[in-house]
């Protein structure tokens, strides 16, 4: 009886989440719409730009967020609560306010209307998600493993890629997946910093949806979802590759 009730609840919840996507798929079942979108060079340019922006955001998160998460998980110091608040500040402060503040600095640095500039801003908005995810992973990591690596003569990079990352790989995968998903959803930030010149998929897709052109808009929506899953899948494969490689080295 309990299994039946739980199964029914799961089915209803799944249906609630799937119904909007099913509706989009049904509306996009038109060959001419797909032909128009797939023959449009802007589609491929936007996919490449979106990939580059997300890659920059992931790289910055990895280089800055990983040691920050490690430090916050392992160390206790005065003012730690303030630092934790600063980390999640991009989530608390309205995106428009923080972006407008960055815009003036980016104009001086020559980063406005550039892919690198948009990628840096995306890293700021996604950093809290990555750091919190990695912090949870580091809190489950025993220092004995790291100390053992030191005893065996492994340097910092070897200890990270052969010991730390394989152990906390679920947290790393969740963190990077959130970076991708949140980066893909940044329309306003991309529009302000990119100035309409950095053509990501949301920037290309939004006018169709805003003008009520649901035909092409639904096609771009499906491409958006599939491309997001594709990048998350690539990150997952990368994590598995690192894990298998570390296993061979043991």
C-alpha positions in Angstrom: 0.0 0.0 0.0 2.8 2.4 1.0 4.7 1.6 -2.2 1.6 2.3 -4.3 1.1 5.7 -2.6 4.7 6.7 -3.0 4.7 5.6 -6.6 1.6 7.6 -7.3 3.2 10.7 -5.6 6.3 10.3 -7.7 4.3 9.9 -10.9 2.3 13.1 -10.2 5.4 15.1 -9.4 7.1 13.8 -12.5 4.1 14.6 -14.6 4.0 18.2 -13.2 7.6 18.8 -14.3 7.3 17.0 -17.6 4.0 18.5 -18.8 5.5 21.9 -19.8 8.4 20.2 -21.7 6.0 17.8 -23.4 3.9 20.8 -24.5 7.0 22.5 -25.9 8.0 19.3 -27.8 4.5 19.0 -29.4 4.6 22.6 -30.5 8.0 22.2 -32.1 6.9 19.3 -34.3 7.3 21.3 -37.5 9.9 20.5 -40.1 10.0 24.1 -41.5 10.7 25.5 -38.0 13.6 23.1 -37.4 14.9 23.8 -41.0 14.9 27.6 -40.3 16.7 27.3 -37.0 19.3 24.7 -38.1 20.1 26.7 -41.3 20.5 29.9 -39.3 24.3 30.6 -38.7 23.4 32.5 -35.6 22.2 29.3 -34.0 25.7 27.7 -34.2 27.4 31.0 -33.2 25.2 31.3 -30.1 26.0 27.6 -29.1 29.7 28.2 -29.5 29.5 31.5 -27.5 27.4 29.9 -24.8 29.9 27.1 -24.5 32.9 29.5 -24.3 31.2 31.6 -21.7 30.3 28.6 -19.6 33.8 27.2 -20.0 35.3 30.4 -18.7 33.0 30.4 -15.8 33.8 26.8 -15.0 37.5 27.4 -15.2 37.4 30.5 -12.9 35.2 28.6 -10.4 37.6 25.7 -10.5 40.8 27.8 -10.0 39.3 30.1 -7.3 36.4 28.3 -5.9 38.1 25.0 -5.2 40.9 26.2 -2.9 38.3 28.6 -1.3 35.9 25.7 -0.6 38.8 23.6 0.8 39.9 26.4 3.1 36.4 27.2 4.4 35.7 23.5 5.0 38.9 22.7 7.0 39.8 25.9 8.8 38.1 27.7 11.7 39.1 31.4 12.1 37.6 34.7 13.4 35.3 36.3 10.9 34.5 33.0 9.1 30.8 33.8 9.2 31.5 37.1 7.4 33.5 35.4 4.7 30.7 32.8 4.3 28.3 35.7 3.9 30.5 37.4 1.3 30.6 34.1 -0.7 26.8 33.9 -1.0 26.4 37.6 -1.5 25.9 37.3 -5.3 22.8 35.3 -4.5 21.4 37.8 -2.0 22.1 41.0 -3.9 19.8 41.6 -6.9 21.6 40.6 -10.1 20.8 44.0 -11.8 22.5 45.9 -8.9 25.7 43.9 -8.9 25.9 43.8 -12.7 25.6 47.6 -13.0 28.4 48.0 -10.5 30.6 45.6 -12.5 29.7 47.3 -15.8 31.6 50.5 -14.9 34.7 48.6 -13.9 34.5 46.4 -17.0 34.3 49.5 -19.3 37.6 50.8 -17.8 39.2 47.4 -18.2 38.0 47.0 -21.8 36.1 43.8 -20.9 32.6 45.2 -21.9 31.0 43.5 -24.9 33.5 40.6 -24.8 33.1 36.9 -24.2 35.8 37.0 -21.5 33.9 39.8 -19.7 30.6 37.9 -19.8 32.4 34.7 -18.6 33.9 36.5 -15.6 30.5 37.9 -14.6 29.0 34.5 -14.9 31.7 33.1 -12.7 30.7 35.7 -10.0 27.0 34.7 -10.2 27.8 30.9 -10.2 30.6 30.9 -7.6 28.3 30.5 -4.5 26.8 27.4 -5.9 30.1 25.8 -6.8 31.8 26.7 -3.5 28.9 25.4 -1.3 28.8 22.2 -3.3 32.6 21.6 -3.0 32.6 22.7 0.6 30.2 19.9 1.4 32.5 17.4 -0.4 35.6 18.6 1.5 33.8 18.3 4.8 33.5 14.5 4.1 37.1 14.1 3.1 39.4 12.8 5.9 42.7 14.5 6.3 44.4 11.1 6.6 44.1 10.6 2.9 45.9 13.9 2.2 48.6 13.1 4.8 49.1 9.7 3.3 49.7 11.3 -0.1 52.3 13.7 1.4 54.1 10.7 3.0 54.2 8.9 -0.3 55.8 12.0 -1.9 52.8 13.3 -3.9 52.9 17.1 -4.6 49.8 19.3 -4.3 48.5 18.7 -7.8 49.0 15.0 -7.6 47.2 14.8 -4.3 44.3 16.8 -5.7 43.8 14.9 -8.9 44.7 11.4 -7.7 43.2 11.5 -4.1 40.9 14.5 -3.4 39.0 14.9 -6.7 38.1 11.1 -7.1 36.8 11.1 -3.5 34.7 14.3 -3.7 33.8 13.7 -7.4 30.0 13.8 -6.7 30.3 17.3 -5.1 32.5 18.4 -8.0 30.0 17.1 -10.6 27.1 18.8 -8.8 29.0 22.1 -8.5 30.0 22.1 -12.1 26.5 21.2 -13.2 25.1 24.1 -11.3 27.7 26.4 -12.9 26.5 25.3 -16.3 22.8 25.5 -15.5 23.0 28.9 -13.8 25.4 30.3 -16.5 23.0 29.2 -19.2 20.1 31.0 -17.5 21.9 34.4 -17.2 20.0 36.6 -19.7 20.1 40.0 -18.0 23.7 39.7 -17.0 24.8 38.7 -20.5 22.8 41.4 -22.1 24.2 44.2 -19.9 27.9 43.1 -20.0 27.7 41.7 -23.5 25.9 44.8 -24.8 23.9 42.6 -27.2 27.2 41.8 -29.0 27.9 38.5 -27.1 25.3 36.3 -28.7 24.6 33.4 -26.3 21.7 31.0 -26.8 19.3 32.8 -24.3 20.1 36.2 -26.0 19.2 34.6 -29.3 16.1 32.8 -28.0 14.5 35.5 -25.9 13.3 37.9 -28.7 11.3 35.0 -30.2 9.6 34.3 -26.9 9.1 37.9 -26.1 7.5 38.7 -29.4 5.1 35.7 -29.1 6.8 33.7 -31.8 6.4 30.4 -30.0 7.2 28.4 -33.1 10.9 29.1 -33.4 11.0 29.8 -29.7 10.0 26.3 -28.8 12.7 24.9 -31.1 15.4 27.0 -29.5 14.0 25.9 -26.1 14.5 22.3 -26.9 18.1 23.0 -28.2 18.7 24.9 -25.0 17.7 21.9 -22.8 19.6 19.4 -24.9 22.7 21.5 -25.0 22.6 21.9 -21.2 22.3 18.2 -20.7 25.1 17.6 -23.2 27.6 19.8 -21.3 26.5 18.3 -17.9 27.1 14.9 -19.5 30.6 15.9 -20.7 31.5 17.0 -17.2 30.2 13.7 -15.8 32.4 11.8 -18.3 35.4 13.9 -17.4 34.9 13.1 -13.7 34.7 9.4 -14.5 37.8 9.6 -16.7 39.7 11.2 -13.8 38.4 8.6 -11.4 39.4 5.7 -13.6 42.8 7.2 -14.3 43.4 7.6 -10.5 42.4 3.9 -10.0 45.0 2.8 -12.5 47.7 4.8 -10.7 47.0 3.1 -7.4 
